[in-house]
Amino acid sequence: MKTLVRRIESATPAHRDRAVDGLRALALLAVPTGHWLLGGFTLSADGAIHNASPLGTFSGLAPVSWVLQMLGIFFLVGGCASVLSYRRRKGSTRAWLGGRLARLGRPVLGVTAVWAALLPVLRFGLGAPVDTLRTASTLVIQPLWFVGVYTVVTALTPLCVRAARRLGVWAAAPLLGSVAVVDLLRYGPYADTVPSWLSVLNILPGWLFAYQLGVSWGEGRVTRRHAWGLLLGGAALFAVLLLLFGYPASMVGVPGEARTNSHPPSLLVLALAAAQSGAAVLLRDRLGALLRRPALWAPVVVVNLSAMTILCWHQTAMLAAAIPASYAGEVAGLVGAPDSVGWILGRLAWMPVFAGLLVLIGRYARVFEAPWAKTGPVRRTLAGLLAAGFAVFALGLA
């Protein structure tokens, strides 16, 4: 382990922004932690598993989702890192974008192709109920919407850079205003006359907001004064929306609830992202100094190198435990209604198992993060066809 730590330290370029990588690693680990803690399964009479959440019973756990909903931080550091990479590009902007988008696309293609091959085995080989396949497909697809949105905002990096150089931190303000207008229309006094698809208009500006803040940060246009404004202003807006305007307290979707904050993002999500972004900017120097310690820096590097594997495969790790367990009936903390303190304690006990399964899966799945230079056209075509088949199947279920 000491040898590995020394190798990672010696291989780290001097220009590497350790604080940005540290924040990204923290946001990355929050994704599986949140899904594993706040997601559960019920078991129907035919042995099928269905999505459930302890938040349906324990609404007091909603503040946990405020801590674990760190996609704002992820987009913030993504924007900052993109600027740093964009400055150092050696080829054209098109080549730079192509490289970054390929790194995002390969793991998605991998996980969907594997599940396309796995579903028939589960159904016809192991006799898994159709509803179990529906639940599994939903959970596998769930994190991939994020990759799609992140792909779009990454493609907008050159435009974001121009906006940041012209307007600084204020380049994100129109995005906040856009989401506020859509929220007013869909939740205001005339909500009954507004078409339901209007909420889709929040997807791009809702997640581009924190990314644009990150681009401005990377351009050196976010000062400590701005950071304090984001922190305090975001916290105040969050409190007002929650206490006075009736926004749902949970930052993640709760099965059975009519409204959700995250799909698509509501103004409450942007308020949280603003507060988190302000805190991140203020803590950057301290975090960077802390990560100068090789023993702390090494895990950050490992997590960042496995970023897409963590995002794409963490739900598979939970399903790898839940689907076999469903054949034995209810299992505390794994398969069974998440409506008791016993379930919560059981789920905490299962967390290391999920983590171990993710590490095991990642040992083989990380191949999808590497360039496919040695993969022949036949294999790439087969992977593409399998991925497309899984996408059609998942959309058909939806």
C-alpha positions, 0 to 999 in steps of 0.5 A: 500500500505504501508503494502504491501511495508513493507511485500515485504521488510521484505520478501526480502533475504539479499543476493538478488541482487536488481540491477540485479532484477531492470535491469530485471524489466526495460528490462521486461517493455520495451518489452510491451512498444516497441510492443505497441508503435511500432506496429499497425493495418490496417483495410481491406475492409472485417474488418480484422486487419493486422500488421503495424508499424509507423516506415514504415512512421516515420523512424525518430522514429528508435532511440526509438527502440534502447532504447526499445530493451533491450533484451540484458539487459534481457539476461545479467541479466538472465545469472548473476541471473542463476549463483547466483541461480546455486551456491545456488542449493541444488540438482543436476544440472539436478534438477536445470535445470528442475525447471527453465525450468518448470517455463518457460514452464508453462506460454507458455503452458497456453497462447497457450492453451487459444488461441487455445480455443479462436480462434474458438469462435472468428471465429464462434461465433463472425465472425472474419475474418480469416486474423484477426485470422492470425494477432492475432496468429502471435502477440501471437507467436511473444514473445514466440520465445524469451522464446524458445531461453531463454530456450536453453541458460538456459540449457547451463548454466553449460557450460557457467559457465565453459567458464566464469571461464576459459576465463572470459569476453572473453568467449563471444568473439567467439559468437560475431565473429560467428555472424560477419562471418554469417553477412558477408556471408549474406550481403557481396559481395557474398550474392547472392550465400548464402542460405537464411537459413544461417541467422538461424545460428545467433539465438543461438550465437546472444542471447547467447552473452549477456547471457555469459556476464551475466554469466561472470559478476555473476562469478565476471570476469567483471571489471569496465575496461571491462565494459567501454570497452563493453560500448565504443566498443559496441557504436563504432561498432554500429555507424560503422555498421549503418553509413558505412555498411548500417544496418537497423536503426530500432532494430525491424522488419518493415513490408515490409522491406527486412532486419531486425536486430532482427529475427535473431539477426544481429551484430548490435543487439550484438553491442547494447547489448555490450554497454547496458551490459557495462552501466549496470555493471557500474551502478550496485552499484548506482542502488542497492543503489537506490533500497534499498528504499522500495517504489522503491523496491516493484514495482520491485518485483511485475514486476519480479514475473509477468515476464512470464505473462508480456511476454506471455500476453501483445500482448493479452492485445493489441488485447483485445482492437483492435479486438472489436474495428475493428467491429466499423471501424477505431479507432484513435491510435488503428485500422487504418494506423499508418501514421500520428502524430494523430495516434502517439498521439492516441496510447499514449492515448491507452497505459494506456488502454493496461496496464490496460487490461494486469493487468486484464488478469494477475490477472487470467493468473498468475496461469500459473506461479505457480506450477501445483501440484494441477492440475490433469493429465486430465487438464494438458493433455488437456492443452497440446493438446490445446497448440499443436493445436494452435502451428500447426495452427500458423505454418500452417499460417506461 
